[in-house]
Amino acid sequence: MDRPTENLVQRAIEGDKNSLETLIRQIQHRIYGLAIRMLWHPADAEDATQEILVKIVTHLGSFRQESGFATWCYRIAANHLLTTHKRRTERMEMTFEWCEEEMHRGLARTWPVSTPEAEQSLIVEEVMIGCMQGLLLCLDRDLRITYVLGEIFEVNSREGAEILDISSAAFRKRLSRARSLLRDFMQTNCGLVKLSNPCRCDLQIPYATKTGVVNREKLLFAGHPRRDDRLPSILEGLEEATELQRVAMLFRRHPDYSAPDCFVQSVRRLIESKDFKLLTVEK
């Protein structure tokens, strides 16, 4: 762990509320990014992130600095996301077979003539991100979090094993399985990965809007505040990449979403309450 973070953690443990708030600001975006990829819907990701941050704050006294602070936080987050009750999109119990059927249904519809070009562009972005987030939900939780950590966040097998409390070999095996499942599906169906595939994001919009998967008045992903603007570069370089490389490139280039400001405010209320206490033993 780097010295500035180590100092912040130590001061926070000693009761410095400003240091604790600074730590939360440093980690909230990464925790939220993990949650939104695990749960799909931003509102569910917000709820889960807030619950995770409370656990991090109240268990900070148990942090022994034997690993990096981010790794320790990811471990708490992963344990929460793997054991929490199923959220709204998870309850749909999506499968790759179901997604393939939905894609074929979507190709049968056409754009309304009245749809403005600028609106089409935003909705294309919404469909592309939402579709790929949905494919992650076709993986069971163990495979999904392993893929997010190993392929999207690019943690190595040693760190991944520590976060998930498994062996490095088990982490690599899960990552390989998750990669294989997503690649097989996208190479067979996704036109961004294999140009000969008929499915394109823009062709799915009429069906997505008609069925309510996309709400034009409230875009979940295209309208979400973000820390960067990677989306224009999502498709850059895909033609030069192999089909196997394209899958990882597409997932890694999704926007870096900003965590809502309410997280820091909630933690501030917690640490100012009479009930706040740093636990010395992690549960």
Legacy VTK file of the C-alpha trace (Angstrom):
# vtk DataFile Version 3.0
C-alpha trace
ASCII
DATASET POLYDATA
POINTS 283 float
0.000 0.000 0.000
1.331 3.438 -0.897
2.363 5.739 1.936
-0.333 8.440 1.448
-3.115 5.836 1.581
-1.480 4.112 4.540
-1.397 7.420 6.406
-5.027 8.133 5.550
-6.114 4.716 6.810
-4.190 5.110 10.039
-5.601 8.574 10.722
-9.109 7.345 9.926
-8.731 4.448 12.364
-7.572 6.923 14.995
-10.783 8.883 14.530
-9.967 11.526 11.922
-13.290 11.965 10.143
-11.792 13.989 7.284
-9.354 11.176 6.481
-12.182 8.657 6.563
-14.231 10.777 4.194
-11.241 11.112 1.845
-10.833 7.325 1.774
-14.483 6.891 0.857
-14.133 9.401 -1.971
-11.133 7.442 -3.281
-12.814 4.041 -3.351
-16.514 4.752 -3.984
-16.222 4.909 -7.773
-14.441 1.554 -8.003
-16.934 -0.130 -5.692
-19.842 1.343 -7.644
-18.258 0.210 -10.916
-18.058 -3.331 -9.580
-21.636 -3.237 -8.291
-23.180 -1.926 -11.504
-21.510 -4.678 -13.525
-22.746 -7.284 -11.089
-26.332 -6.000 -10.769
-27.004 -4.162 -14.097
-29.438 -1.554 -12.791
-27.799 1.661 -11.451
-30.359 2.013 -8.644
-29.564 -1.488 -7.366
-25.855 -0.758 -7.705
-26.316 2.408 -5.634
-28.059 0.506 -2.857
-25.417 -2.214 -2.811
-22.557 0.298 -2.891
-23.941 2.175 0.075
-24.266 -1.078 2.021
-20.692 -2.018 1.096
-19.279 1.376 2.080
-20.951 1.122 5.474
-19.279 -2.269 5.966
-15.914 -0.832 4.923
-16.248 2.099 7.312
-17.440 0.073 10.288
-14.809 -2.648 9.756
-11.896 -0.338 9.069
-10.412 -1.131 12.467
-9.852 -4.719 11.314
-7.681 -3.696 8.362
-4.168 -4.996 9.073
-2.394 -3.558 6.000
-1.277 -7.045 4.981
-2.726 -6.328 1.541
-3.515 -3.200 -0.425
-6.402 -1.103 0.821
-8.199 -1.389 -2.537
-7.834 -5.186 -2.450
-9.248 -5.278 1.074
-12.204 -3.124 -0.012
-12.811 -5.306 -3.068
-12.882 -8.342 -0.808
-15.619 -6.827 1.349
-17.490 -5.738 -1.786
-17.176 -9.131 -3.440
-18.401 -10.964 -0.354
-21.404 -8.656 -0.149
-22.279 -8.936 -3.839
-21.949 -12.722 -3.808
-24.190 -13.174 -0.778
-26.776 -10.385 -1.021
-30.336 -11.150 -2.098
-31.032 -11.130 -5.820
-31.853 -7.709 -7.226
-34.461 -6.915 -9.901
-32.506 -7.881 -13.024
-30.926 -10.957 -11.445
-34.398 -12.264 -10.640
-35.033 -12.538 -14.377
-32.497 -15.396 -14.370
-31.201 -14.525 -17.807
-29.435 -17.124 -19.947
-27.427 -16.941 -23.144
-30.178 -18.903 -24.896
-32.786 -16.332 -23.837
-30.564 -13.455 -24.992
-30.102 -15.086 -28.383
-33.873 -15.449 -28.786
-34.379 -11.791 -27.832
-31.773 -10.709 -30.381
-33.616 -12.525 -33.153
-36.905 -10.926 -32.098
-35.255 -7.527 -32.143
-33.986 -7.921 -35.697
-37.557 -8.283 -36.909
-38.506 -4.665 -36.100
-37.672 -1.353 -37.771
-37.070 2.232 -36.613
-40.010 4.623 -36.283
-39.644 7.191 -39.053
-40.025 10.057 -36.576
-36.984 9.173 -34.440
-34.433 12.047 -34.598
-30.862 11.103 -35.506
-29.379 12.585 -32.312
-31.773 10.531 -30.201
-30.918 7.411 -32.182
-27.236 7.873 -31.341
-27.902 8.036 -27.596
-30.207 5.044 -27.691
-27.653 3.029 -29.689
-25.208 3.716 -26.856
-27.840 2.670 -24.317
-28.570 -0.587 -26.130
-24.895 -1.462 -26.623
-23.963 -0.997 -22.971
-27.189 -2.491 -21.640
-26.839 -5.561 -23.844
-23.288 -6.286 -22.718
-24.172 -5.656 -19.085
-27.015 -8.110 -19.575
-24.662 -10.743 -20.953
-22.695 -10.552 -17.719
-25.892 -11.552 -15.901
-25.972 -14.772 -17.925
-22.944 -15.847 -15.901
-23.530 -17.116 -12.381
-22.302 -14.814 -9.633
-18.976 -16.588 -9.095
-18.072 -16.461 -12.792
-19.447 -12.938 -13.199
-17.403 -11.360 -10.422
-14.315 -13.254 -11.532
-14.733 -11.925 -15.078
-15.299 -8.369 -13.903
-12.250 -8.456 -11.644
-9.918 -10.358 -13.955
-10.917 -9.204 -17.441
-12.449 -5.760 -16.929
-10.608 -4.474 -13.851
-7.540 -6.510 -14.839
-6.520 -7.701 -11.384
-3.984 -10.516 -11.480
-4.718 -14.041 -10.306
-2.973 -13.512 -6.963
-5.049 -10.423 -6.151
-8.200 -12.027 -7.507
-7.638 -15.095 -5.375
-7.173 -12.935 -2.284
-10.327 -10.931 -3.015
-12.481 -14.037 -3.548
-10.734 -16.175 -0.924
-9.896 -18.941 -3.378
-6.649 -20.281 -4.818
-4.926 -18.582 -7.740
-5.502 -21.710 -9.804
-9.235 -21.613 -9.043
-9.388 -17.930 -9.989
-7.682 -18.609 -13.330
-10.008 -21.554 -14.003
-13.123 -19.457 -13.320
-11.812 -16.608 -15.462
-11.089 -18.969 -18.326
-14.605 -20.425 -18.094
-16.251 -16.994 -18.035
-14.178 -15.794 -20.984
-15.100 -18.881 -22.968
-18.836 -18.490 -22.369
-18.911 -14.810 -23.328
-16.650 -15.268 -26.355
-18.683 -18.205 -27.673
-21.902 -16.209 -27.458
-20.567 -12.960 -28.885
-18.630 -14.617 -31.713
-21.853 -16.348 -32.732
-24.240 -13.403 -32.316
-22.603 -9.990 -31.918
-21.917 -7.962 -35.060
-19.315 -5.877 -33.240
-17.199 -8.956 -32.570
-17.774 -10.767 -35.860
-18.819 -8.578 -38.781
-20.694 -11.389 -40.535
-23.145 -11.656 -37.629
-26.427 -9.893 -38.469
-27.068 -8.281 -35.082
-26.241 -4.567 -34.716
-27.041 -2.328 -31.756
-29.072 0.094 -33.840
-31.226 -2.722 -35.204
-32.235 -3.729 -31.662
-33.577 -0.322 -30.647
-37.202 -0.584 -31.894
-37.729 -3.830 -29.987
-35.849 -2.593 -26.907
-37.955 0.565 -26.686
-41.229 -1.241 -27.377
-40.607 -3.839 -24.654
-39.448 -1.223 -22.136
-35.869 -2.437 -21.886
-34.886 1.063 -23.009
-36.769 4.092 -21.720
-36.088 7.039 -24.014
-37.063 9.468 -21.273
-34.668 7.973 -18.732
-31.548 6.374 -20.184
-29.797 4.340 -17.500
-26.355 4.125 -19.099
-26.054 6.706 -21.880
-27.297 9.416 -19.520
-25.327 8.280 -16.472
-22.714 10.712 -15.042
-19.228 9.425 -15.743
-15.668 10.156 -14.754
-14.398 9.904 -18.314
-15.806 9.719 -21.809
-14.468 6.452 -23.126
-17.498 5.620 -25.225
-16.362 7.368 -28.436
-13.299 5.124 -28.322
-15.159 1.870 -27.632
-15.188 0.916 -31.291
-11.739 2.292 -32.147
-9.248 -0.376 -33.082
-11.794 -3.198 -33.205
-11.153 -3.903 -36.872
-7.452 -4.439 -36.202
-8.126 -6.732 -33.227
-8.823 -10.438 -33.382
-12.316 -11.665 -32.557
-11.046 -12.971 -29.218
-9.523 -9.590 -28.357
-12.664 -7.667 -29.308
-14.781 -9.148 -26.535
-12.434 -7.978 -23.786
-11.924 -4.609 -25.496
-15.656 -3.940 -25.616
-16.182 -4.719 -21.935
-13.118 -2.794 -20.738
-14.023 0.348 -22.646
-17.378 0.940 -21.011
-17.630 4.320 -19.278
-16.119 4.836 -15.856
-19.317 5.784 -14.070
-19.318 8.384 -11.300
-20.663 7.239 -7.973
-23.485 9.437 -6.668
-22.544 12.152 -4.155
-25.025 10.699 -1.700
-22.515 8.017 -0.694
-20.176 10.465 1.008
-23.134 12.231 2.605
-24.486 8.944 3.971
-21.111 7.973 5.395
-20.766 11.431 6.914
-24.108 10.999 8.681
-22.995 7.572 9.887
-19.703 8.714 11.382
-21.401 11.662 13.052
-24.050 9.467 14.651
-23.870 8.168 18.205
-24.060 4.600 16.933
-20.857 4.808 14.862
-18.098 2.457 15.948
-15.066 0.970 14.200
-15.091 -2.792 14.603
-11.828 -4.489 15.432
-12.752 -7.882 14.031
-13.927 -8.245 10.429
-17.130 -10.212 10.025
LINES 1 284
283 0 1 2 3 4 5 6 7 8 9 10 11 12 13 14 15 16 17 18 19 20 21 22 23 24 25 26 27 28 29 30 31 32 33 34 35 36 37 38 39 40 41 42 43 44 45 46 47 48 49 50 51 52 53 54 55 56 57 58 59 60 61 62 63 64 65 66 67 68 69 70 71 72 73 74 75 76 77 78 79 80 81 82 83 84 85 86 87 88 89 90 91 92 93 94 95 96 97 98 99 100 101 102 103 104 105 106 107 108 109 110 111 112 113 114 115 116 117 118 119 120 121 122 123 124 125 126 127 128 129 130 131 132 133 134 135 136 137 138 139 140 141 142 143 144 145 146 147 148 149 150 151 152 153 154 155 156 157 158 159 160 161 162 163 164 165 166 167 168 169 170 171 172 173 174 175 176 177 178 179 180 181 182 183 184 185 186 187 188 189 190 191 192 193 194 195 196 197 198 199 200 201 202 203 204 205 206 207 208 209 210 211 212 213 214 215 216 217 218 219 220 221 222 223 224 225 226 227 228 229 230 231 232 233 234 235 236 237 238 239 240 241 242 243 244 245 246 247 248 249 250 251 252 253 254 255 256 257 258 259 260 261 262 263 264 265 266 267 268 269 270 271 272 273 274 275 276 277 278 279 280 281 282
